[in-house]
Amino acid sequence: MTRIQAVATVGRPEDAEVTRRILGATVELISEVGYGGLRVEHVAQRAGCGKATIYRRYTDKAGLVASAAMSVLEVGEAPDTGSLEGDLLEHALVNHRNQQRQGPSAESRSGLLAIFEPEVFPLLWERYFRDRRNQGVEIVARGIARGEIAAGADADVLLDAIAGLTLYRGTVKRVDIPVAHYRSVIAALVAHPPRVVAE
């Protein structure tokens, strides 16, 4: 059983509302104070509940933050536009939309970095990152099968290059990424893909 606990809400709409307030307060506070400054008592105060209410749902701060992240992150459906470049673009734009949801301020974008905290990332890998990565690998495999990209292409490095564009430009440099830039980067990667390196 993971540390992120499911909350039964069937027949208990008040529980669902409390959970919504807790997750919303967590998202707000992460943006304001970052992961290191987040305190469960402050979340409880903002959400209008007791600390015990939070700990009945999430066993620790990492589980709380992972669940809060999942409340705003979109996994998205695996795209199938009929072309590798189209699929990679749609896949990348999900990451772009997730980042845009954090807002334009430095504080909001910095809050996104909480998902990479050592305690939080493994939890999100199980519920978010693994599914996103599997979608990407499936996209590249379809492209190889259709002859759109070399069979020796390293899907992992290719996907990291595209995701890194979003993370670095959006979170570190805090500039928006036009769709045209995604298209040109994806076209270059497909035309000259990183290759699997034998160890």
N, C-alpha and C positions, 0 to 999 in steps of 0.2 A: 504494500500500500504506500502510495506517495505521500509526501508531507502536505500536498495540496488536497484538502478534504472537500468532498462534494457536500453541498448543503441541500437537504430535502426541502422542497418548497411546495409540494403538492398539498393543497388544502390549507396552506399557511401563507397567505399573501403578505401578512405582516412580516414574516421572516424574509421573504424576498425583498421587501422594501428596506428592511434593516441592512441586508446584505448589499443592496444597491448603494445605500448611503455610506457604508463602510468602504466599499471599493472606490466610490467617487471621492471620498475624503482622502484615501490613500493616494490616488492619482494626483490630486491637488497638492498634497503635502510633499510628495516625491519631487514634483516640479519646483516647489518652493525651497525645500531644504536638502534635497538629495537623499540617497539611501542612508548614508552615514548619520544624517541628522534626523531621520524618521524615528519617532517614538510611538509605540502602540497607544499610550495614554493620550497622545495628541490626536491620533486618529479617532479614538473613542469620543473625545471631547467634541471634535468637529462633526462626527456622525451622530452625536446625541445618544450614545449608548455606553454601556460599561465595558471595561477591558475584558471581563469574563465572556461577554457576548462575542467579542472578536476571537478569543482563544477557543471558544467552542467550535468555531468554524475553521480556524487556521492555527496550527500548533506553534508557529513561530513567525517572526517578521518576514523571513524569506518566502514562506508560503503565502502570506498575506500579499506581499508585493508581486509575486508571480501571478496570483489570481487577479490582482488589480490590473496587471499588464494584459492578461487575457481578456479582460472586460473591454479593452479598447483596441486590441490588435485583431486584424482581419487575417485569417489563414487563406481564404480565397479558394475557389475551385481551380483545379488543374486546367489551364487553358488548352484549347486545341483549335487554333485558327487555320490550320492547314499548312503553316510554314514554321520552320524553326525560329526564324528571326521574329515573327509575329508572336509566337508563344513565349519566347524569352522576354520580349517587351512587356506583354501582359503580366508575366510573372514578376518582372521588376517593378511595374507600376503598383502592385499591391504593397511592396515595401515602401514605395514613395508615398502612397496614400497613408499608410500607417505612420510614417514620419510626419507628414503634414498635419495629422490629427493632433500632434503634440503642441501645435501652435508655433508662432513665429519668434517668440522671445527666447533669449539665451537660456533662461531658467527652464522653460518648457522643453527645449531641445535637450538640455543637460539631463532632465529627468528621464529621458529615453535611455541614458547610459545605465540606469539602475538594472536593466534587464541583463546586463553583462556582469553583474556582481557574482563572485564565486559561489555564493549560497543560492542565488536566484537562477542563474543560467541552467544548471542541470534540471531544475524543475520545469523551466520553459522549454528545454530541449524535448522533454517527453510530451508536452502538450502543444508546441508550436513549431520550434525550429526543425525538428525531425520531419514533420509533415511537409514543411516548406521545402526542405532539402530534397525529400523524396519526389516531390512534384517536379523540381528542377531536373533531377537525374532522369526522370521519365521523359521530360521534354527533350533532353539531349539524346537519349536513346532513340526516340522516334525520329529525330533529325538524322542520326546515323543510319537508321533503317531506310530512310527515304533518300539517302545519298546527299544530304544537304551539308554535311560536315564530315571531316575525316574520321574514320573508324577509331583511330588512336587518340581522339580528343579526350582530354582530362576534364570530365564534367565538373568535378569538384572545384578545380582551380578556375574554370570558366565562370561558374556560378558565384564563386567568391569575388571575382573581379567585378562582376556586375553589382553584387550586393555592397561591395566596398565603395563603389562610386556613390551609391545612395548614402551610406553611413558617413563617409568622409566629407563629402560636399555638403550634405544636409546638416550633420551634427557638429562636425569639427569646424568647417568653414562657414556654415550657416548661410549657404546660398541655395537658391532653388535650382532644380535641374530640368531644363526644357526637354520635352519628349524627343526633340531632334537630337539631343546629345545622347540619350539612351540609344536611339536608332543607330547613330554612327559608331558608338562603342560596340554595340552588339554585332553590327555588320563586320567590324574589324575582327572581333573575336571569332566569328563564324568563318570568316575567310582565312584567318591565320590562327587557328585554335592552339591553346597550350596543349602539349602532348603528355601522355602518361609517361613518367620517367621510371625506368626500371631501377629498383633499389639494389 
